[in-house]
Amino acid sequence: MFRVAWQLARKDLRIFFRDRTGMLLGFALPIALVGIFGFIMGALGGSQSNEMSPIEVAVLDEDVSPASATFVQALRDSPSIAPVFAKEGVFTRDQLQERVSDGKEGFAVVVPHGFADGTDLVLLRDPGRTLEARLVEFGLVAALFKARGGDAAWDMARRGLQNSGLPPESAARIEGLMAPFRMGLDSLFAQAEDAGQLASGKDGKDGKEPDALGFMERALPLQMQDVVPAGRDQQLNAYVSHAVSGMTVMMLLFTLTGSARSLLTERDKGTLRRLLAAPMRPGAILLGKFITAWLLGLVLVTVLYVFAWLVFHVDIVSRWDTLLLVSAATAAACTSFAVAIAAWARTEKQADGVSTLIILSMSALGGSWFPTMAMPPAAQTVAKFTLTYWSLRGYQASLWYGKTWTDPDVLLSLGVVMAVAVGLALLALTLFRRRYLAG
């Protein structure tokens, strides 16, 4: 029995290795996914070689003082914040609010008049971007420490006591108890530094600052102002919006690729040969496959978004026209991709291998699985060359920012997706002619 089983296994192995392209694709998929996730997760883990991309924050300096200049320079040097300034002149508060509302930046910070005398910063933020908000707050804390020196931590501690709800006399007593502790701590740090015994952190700075960052987070002298786009559904969660859109695009690619594989099935069964012999233009065969897959894609998107509407309360009624245009363009691009794969592949194994490799890679890099802001800068650059990135951008512009299809951002996304659809459709036609009509 074992001898026969071994002979059968040898036969299956010969068949597997005979299709070299399919075999290589089978190994390329796990290698590609391990590489992509290792690259992205390395950034999330905080390795020095793969740092997360800094978050853009629009900046307005109203104080225009040496203290505010030092703070702005600290923002420029921050590894977690990328300050954005007006190309000409300076922003106004209304312009900052408009930029946050339109999604150009998720955050804007105002250094108000009197900052040098202790006036609080003003942070305009998109309340849905909670993960990024935490990183921005930590970046502002670090910049304040750098601008105001060691006194910043104790000033924040005093502020935290005052805002904790304690009676003023109790807060004053605690502050009095902290004073000798501060003096003793400063003395110990000074002695350790003079003796060369002060340990260095991972970033080359002393270990005092990271601890203070965590301790003083709630006491940050910062006034929060939430800026919500007028068209946003107040019940919608940012992560639900992203997950629904990302999974819709990914499943659309997988489903339509499976549908387009019927071209290979008809070829193997001999049906395609009879169709080519019939009195019709060969391009009509490919167009028929395209129409079938495209209509199937529209039905799939409709079902998924109706499900999201019923279960997650995603508002699809008030923005049906924009969602329809983005879905139609996305379905066309996914269909062109699927038909191109079917026209290129010589076997179903090759079609499965290359389509799975490209779809999963595009989904990981293009933002279908997690927001691109969590990726290193190089990955964010690569993301812009994927279909999923531009399709998600169109969906999110409608669902999260309440934009209509006439908005320039949505039109840009639609234009890129349609260009991808046309380009892949022409590639599919060229491959079909070479593969099936040559001679």
Secondary structure, 3 states (H helix, E strand, C coil): CHHHHHHHHHHHHHHHHHCHHHHHHHHHHHHHHHHHHHHHHHHHCCCCCCCCCCEEEEEEECCCCHHHHHHHHHHHHCCCEEEECCCCCCCCHHHHHHHHHHCCCCEEEEECCCHHHCCCEEEEECCCCHHHHHHHHHHHHHHHHHHHCCHHHHHHHHHHHHCCCCCHHHHHHHHHHHHHHHHHHHHHHHHHHHCCCCCECCCCCECHHHHHHHHCHHHCCEEEEECCCCCCCCCCCHHHHHHHHHHHHHHHHHHHHHHHCHHHHHHHHCHHHHHHHCCCCHHHHHHHHHHHHHHHHHHHHHHHHHHHHHHHCCCCCCCHHHHHHHHHHHHHHHHHHHHHHHHHCCCHHHHHHHHHHHHHHHHHHHCCCCCHHHCCHHHHHHHCCCHHHHHHHHHHHHHCCCCCCCCHHHHHHHHHHHHHHHHHHHHHHHHHHHHHCCC
